[in-house]
Amino acid sequence: MSHRPHQPAHDPAQDVSPYAEALSDFAARGRARFTTPGHQADAAAQPLLAEWLGYPALDLDVQPTVEGIDHGPDNAMDRTLDLAAAAWGSRRTWFLTNGSSQGNLTACLALAGLGGTIVAQRSVHSSVVDGLMLSGLVAEFVAPNIDHALGIAHGVTADSLDAALTATPDAVAAYVVTPSYFGACSDVAALAEVAHAHGAALVVDEAWGAHLGFHPALPTNAVRLGADLVIASMHKLGGSLGQTALLHLGHSDYAARLEPLVTRALRSMQSTSESALLLASLDLARRQLAAHGEVSIGRSLDAVARLRSRLASDGRFQDATPFVSAFPDVVDIDPLHVVIETRSGGITGHEARALLFAEHGQHVEMSTDDVIVLIVGAGVVHDMEAFADALLALPSSDTARHRHIELPDAGQRRMTVREAWFAPSEVVPSSEAVGRVSADSVAAYPPGIPNLMPGEVITEATLAFLRDTAASPNGWIRGALAEDLSLVRVVVEP
Ligand SMILES: Cc1ncc(COP(=O)(O)O)c(C=O)c1O
């Protein structure tokens, strides 16, 4: 387990929300609004919206650049961002209203300002691939550890990052993902040390870890472990509204060099009309985590422990966390991701997820062929007995026990992401695509990790995996030209 630098999880100074309070104050004054948003908080003009969403939400949906709220000296947003930086231990934190996807696009654009090449974990999210395509940054990929038994990708070790950076001496940054979708945390402190020894910044996609550090039983967040730029989806487990995320800057000289680039890149990746409701939800969720997280997350952890112990005593389904922890890159685990191996219990993960949803009212975050993954939002206390009852009532079959879809290795890279994306391309039947170079990013979703990236040679194994995933209950392939993956966009090579 990694060491856990001190992070106050119950800080009374954090028990304020300046931006949200400034919006409430603005609404309370009842000024006539001749501004955007054009609903102008008028329930008579927008009765449908006011009734559906609730009138207070319209009233608080205030346009940006209002003096005192997010504009001018000592404005509420500046105070809010300072509180966020203190809560996560960053040099500086920005709020994002288009998810970690926006954070990854911003990071890629900023890194392109440092130089042309990075080393990136192959299992980055598709938004990083989009960032490469838009920025022209070239990535040399380092393979994560793959758990072939469960069909899931973990992280990279410091040794494999060291080898990749040695092979890529001009890399300006290393780009890793931790925690994984399965709660597996890499050794960020060691990765930062290795990256810095090679003269590279460490960027961490911590989309799944915005809540880390706000309870002593949780792993420490990446910025406190020495990462230089960190992207975190606050909406995932941190409690804010959908689409909200955070971008943190670390404390090293690398971070200092990145700061002006990130500031400029963010401006290009941001709406000029960010939603006040989304921003306020970040302010309020930060307050909840930093001032009350220790108590509320403690309740979530207790509930998760009850579920794990029920699974252990029943014995049909296995808590997969011990298997995940056995990988050399995994130095810590976020217990709020519950990974349950279902296949040896006689049902595939995809089938279990579909039946839990359709017949038992239980909506599980994601599945692979082998596992289902539950995520428990910070502070949420579920009825774990009801969930376990539903899970244990699922049917079982021997076919499921013996079925296994292998997670394919990445195909050989022949062009950069950007070269392949902009190259002349054609759409071909997938039966004719093997051996050709993909022009698109194609990913089983969730998790949204591209199985095919622009520039990679298409293999039969990758197509078979994507086809099987598409045919599974709830299977969805992001970037597919046809739902059954019968068509693929490939580069026309000269
Ligand atoms: C590792 C990782 N990074 C980035 C993202 C994108 O996050 P968002 O949905 O907040 O844009 C995801 C989404 O699942 C993800 O898993």
The ligand as an ORCA input file, in Angstrom:
! r2SCAN-3c Opt
* xyz 0 1
  C     -10.195      7.175    -17.275
  C     -11.226      8.133    -17.781
  N     -10.854      9.361    -18.173
  C     -11.724     10.259    -18.639
  C     -13.062      9.946    -18.726
  C     -14.015     10.981    -19.256
  O     -14.683     11.530    -18.182
  P     -15.983     12.434    -18.342
  O     -17.107     11.493    -18.584
  O     -16.038     13.133    -17.022
  O     -15.757     13.369    -19.466
  C     -13.517      8.684    -18.321
  C     -14.935      8.337    -18.419
  O     -15.390      7.304    -18.053
  C     -12.567      7.749    -17.847
  O     -12.936      6.515    -17.483
*
